[in-house]
Amino acid sequence: MAKIVAADCYLYELPLPEKMGDAKHGVHEHFELPIIRLTNEDGLEAVGYSYTGGVGGRAVLAHLKYDLTPVLIGKEANDIQDLFEAMYWKTHYIGRGGAAGFAISAVDIALWDLKGKEQGHSLLKMAGGKNQTTRAYAGGIDLNFTREKLIDNVEGYLEKGFQAVKIKVGRPDLVDDVARVKAIRNLIGPDRILMVDANYGFSRDQAKAAADAFAPYDIFWFEEPIDPEDIDGYAWLAERTSIPLAQGENLHSPREFRDVIRNAKVTYIQPDASNCGGISGWLEVAKMAKTAGLTVCSHGMQELHVSLMSSQPHAGWMEVHSFPIDAYTNRQIELHEGLAVAPDLPGIGVDFIWDKLAPFEIKL
Ligand SMILES: [Mg+2]
């Protein structure tokens, strides 16, 4: 057991290789990467991080620097649950999700990294170690692409070995969405998996109409068809479509997940460790999903989730997200027959290339 003696906090604004759009957030040109690096009294260093779609990173950095660092300095790093609760209650009045939740998630990930490095254990092993690999799919942010560019993009995924792909839906005209779904189903053939993601761009009735129109194309799941907080709406839609429903990236606390798992009639639950309480939060959600008989999946940060997903017996499909955090780490996701392999390294298995990040640092 060693005490935390330093916490260095950073924020990077990283450009995307091209403009990427979805139904609710418009076009993304960059994403944000807040990172916290902890050092213990033995000189061991560990990192944790979150990410945003381009908004709120400065607030996350401020929480890390001014609110959470004082909670951490001088404390035993292995007391992850105690530290988590201390951070949660310190920020409770203005927190319970939002930027504070992203910051707590980053710290939690750093604490797991430190624990793994101290003990010489990989995240895969610490999280349960069921398998070494997990099924992975390519998650496009492609609603702004022309149909030709969408097809080119998915062809690129197939060349990389993906056996499952997800495209965005929610164009102004449903006929256009259906044509895109049909084009991609024709491209990938009948045996590969196709998911769609509306980023809650539809009303209940629009989502029902869209589900009816997509159904002939063998859609594996319909992700965030409507407002993620409209739990009754999910249940309503689930009773009216044969396409399984998925959501979770916008749920940021165990309570939100509990309510969705109990009442929304979704089939796939998609926690993101960057915003649902880090590794501790993700594993809690995975446990809730298992108890309820749901399949756990993941959203974003594939370089980390590959270990968490591989560790779980009820894991479904890991998203390989279009925000390329792993372009700035020493290890990229590799696919073997559609499966992604978890790293066998002490800690979370994510090492940032600081020199590559440096030009994109944002200071408060
Ligand atoms: Mg999504």
Boltz pocket constraint, residues with backbone or C-beta under 6 A from the ligand:
constraints:
  - pocket:
      binder: B
      contacts: [[A, 197], [A, 199], [A, 223], [A, 224], [A, 249]]
      max_distance: 6.0
